[in-house]
């Protein structure tokens, strides 16, 4: 399995600590999880629309992501492809 090349200071950006049956786990927020999938699948910017169509969420939810939210995710990933998506 390919690992995520992340900037160390931003490893926990978009990740929350949650309890499950008394045990804690780190769980990605939906936007962070989405970006991780895009990164791991090596999707280019022009492939994002097809990717969204395959997912089980409303496209309106995806397109309602604000520029501020995108800015907060940008420093997480080292690969420049993610800045273009």
JORA-V854561 format. One record per residue. N is the residue number from 1. RES is the residue in one letter. SS is DSSP state (helix for helix, strand for strand, loop for the rest). PHI is phi in radians with two decimals (none if undefined). Layout:
BEGIN
n=(N | N)
res=(RES | RES)
ss=(SS | SS)
phi=(PHI | PHI)
END
This chain:
BEGIN
n=(1 | 2 | 3 | 4 | 5 | 6 | 7 | 8 | 9 | 10 | 11 | 12 | 13 | 14 | 15 | 16 | 17 | 18 | 19 | 20 | 21 | 22 | 23 | 24 | 25 | 26 | 27 | 28 | 29 | 30 | 31 | 32 | 33 | 34 | 35 | 36 | 37 | 38 | 39 | 40 | 41 | 42 | 43 | 44 | 45 | 46 | 47 | 48 | 49 | 50 | 51 | 52 | 53 | 54 | 55 | 56 | 57 | 58 | 59 | 60 | 61 | 62 | 63 | 64 | 65 | 66 | 67 | 68 | 69 | 70 | 71 | 72 | 73 | 74 | 75 | 76 | 77 | 78 | 79 | 80 | 81 | 82 | 83 | 84 | 85)
res=(X | X | X | X | X | X | X | X | X | X | X | X | X | X | X | X | X | X | X | X | X | X | X | X | X | X | X | X | X | X | X | X | X | X | X | X | X | X | X | X | X | X | X | X | X | X | X | X | X | X | X | X | X | X | X | X | X | X | X | X | X | X | X | X | X | X | X | X | X | X | X | X | X | X | X | X | X | X | X | X | X | X | X | X | X)
ss=(loop | loop | loop | loop | loop | strand | loop | helix | helix | helix | loop | loop | loop | loop | strand | strand | strand | strand | strand | strand | loop | loop | strand | strand | strand | strand | strand | strand | loop | helix | helix | helix | helix | helix | helix | helix | helix | helix | helix | helix | loop | loop | loop | loop | helix | helix | helix | helix | helix | helix | helix | helix | helix | helix | loop | loop | loop | loop | helix | helix | helix | helix | helix | loop | loop | loop | helix | helix | helix | helix | helix | helix | helix | helix | loop | loop | strand | loop | loop | helix | helix | helix | helix | helix | loop)
phi=(none | -1.28 | -1.65 | -1.42 | -1.58 | -2.02 | -1.29 | -0.96 | -1.20 | -1.98 | -0.96 | -1.71 | -1.13 | 1.34 | -2.18 | -2.10 | -1.58 | -2.28 | -1.76 | -2.28 | 0.91 | 1.41 | -2.00 | -1.58 | -2.54 | -1.59 | -2.19 | -1.25 | -1.20 | -0.93 | -1.15 | -1.12 | -1.07 | -1.08 | -1.13 | -1.09 | -1.12 | -1.04 | -1.14 | -1.17 | -1.47 | 0.97 | -1.30 | -1.53 | -0.98 | -1.31 | -1.72 | -1.11 | -1.08 | -1.13 | -1.08 | -1.08 | -1.08 | -1.40 | -1.42 | -1.74 | -2.56 | -1.28 | -1.05 | -1.05 | -1.12 | -1.15 | -1.36 | -1.56 | -1.13 | -1.48 | -1.00 | -1.09 | -1.10 | -1.14 | -1.09 | -1.20 | -1.47 | -0.95 | -1.30 | -1.19 | -1.72 | -1.47 | -1.36 | -1.18 | -1.01 | -1.19 | -1.21 | -1.42 | -1.37)
END
